[in-house]
Amino acid sequence: MPISEEELEALEERDLSKMAEDTLTSLEEIGKKLGFKTDRMYPCYVGELDLVWYLEMRLPGLEFGKLPVVGFEVETSERSRKHIKGDLFNLSQLHPALGVLILLKKGFKDDRKFNGLLEAAKRYVEHARGRILLWTEEELENLKTVA
């Protein structure tokens, strides 16, 4: 018996959640190898970032004793351009030394949609305040060889 549309969507959602989880776990491991502490769902002024690499420092006025160095937002599926702008806003509000927006192509059903969102994200990143990079699976693989 074929599965229902709802069951198919639930399966896809689980796959996307696992993809995000695997990416975040990998980034945590790499961050620790590079000497950073890591936090998921790191609070910023307007929401939360998926992951932050930070240094622990006790300085007057430094919230939570954490100095955010690299912030990550991970997108695993077809999101709207407005959602991508929100990710970039969160990264810029954190004020890390580096922000990284990651688009995972394998979460997209259609290459054309992925490429369109990737091109739009490139334009947004180009004009973002602060140093923000746009990565795909290729850059993640390159990062693993560096760490």
N, C-alpha and C positions, 0 to 999 in steps of 0.2 A: 504494500500500500504506500503510495507517495506521501511524503510529509507535507504538512500544511505550510502556507506562506509564513505564518507566525513561527512555526518550528524552524523553518529555514532561516528566518531573521535572527532567532535566538542562537542558532549555531554560528552564524556569521558574527554576531556580537561577541560570542565566547572566543572565536578565533581572533578577532580584533583585540579583545582584552588581553589574550595571551601574548599577542604580538607586542603590545604596549608594555606588558609586564616583563617580557624577555628583554626588550630594549632598555627599559629602566634598570633592570638588574645588571645588565652588561655595563651600562654607564656608571652605576654605583661601584662595580668592581674596578673599572678603569680609574675612576676618581680616587678611590682608596689607594690604588697602586701609585698614583701621582702625588699622594700625600694629603689629600683633602678629606674632610668629613663630608657626609652626604645626608640630605634630608629629602624625602618625598613630600609632595603636597605642601611645599614651603609657602608660608603666608607672605603675601605682599599687600600693598595698600588696597587693591581692588579685587583680590581673589587669591588664587594659589597657583604656584608653578609646579609642574610635574616633578621636577627634581632640581636640586641646587647642590653644587659643590661649594663648600665654604671653609674658611679657616676660623678656628676658635680663638678669640682674643677678648681679653677683658680691658675694654677701653671705656672711659666715661661717655655715656650717651649712645653706645653701640647696643642696639636692641638685641636681646637674647644672647649677647656675647658672640654673635656669629657675623663674620664678614663675608657676604656672598661674593664668590669669585666668578663662577659660571652658572648661569641659569638655563634650564632646558624646558622646552615645550615640545611634546611629541604628538603628532597627528597621524592616525592610522587608517583614516577612512575619508570618504568624500564629505568634507565640511564646506561650509560656505566661506566666501572670501571675508565676510564680516567676522567669522569665527577666527580666521587667521589674523585679522587685524587686532582682535582681542588678545590673542597670544602675544603678538608683538608689543601691544600696550602693556601687558603684564610684565614682559621682559624689560621693557624700558623703565617701568615704575620700580622695579627691583634695584636698578642701578648697579648691576654686577659689572665686573671688568669685561665680561663677555656674555652675550646671550646667544642661545642656539635654538632655532626652530627646526624641527626634524619632521620631514614628510616621508612617510614610508609607502613607497609605490605599491608594494604587494597588498596593501589594504584597499586599493582602488580596483573596481571592477573594470574600468574603462581607462586605457592609456591616454586617450584624448582629454578626459576630465583631469587626470593627474597632471598632464603636461600644461593644461590651461591654468590650474591652480598653482603649479610650480612657477610658471612665468609671472603670474600675478604676485605671488609671494616674493619673487626676486625684486620686482618693482617696489613693493612695500618695504622690504629690507633695505633697499638702496637709500630710501628716504627716512628711515627710522632714526630716532635719536639714540645715540650710544652705539656701541659696537655690537652688532647682531649679525650672525651668520645663518645661512640656510643650508641644511644638510639633507641628504637622502641616505639610502643604505650604503652607497659607495663611500661617502665620507665616514660613516660609522665603521666600516671595514678598515679604512685607512687609519682611523683612530686606534683600533685594536693593535695594529702593527707598530704604532708609536709607543704605546704604553707598555 
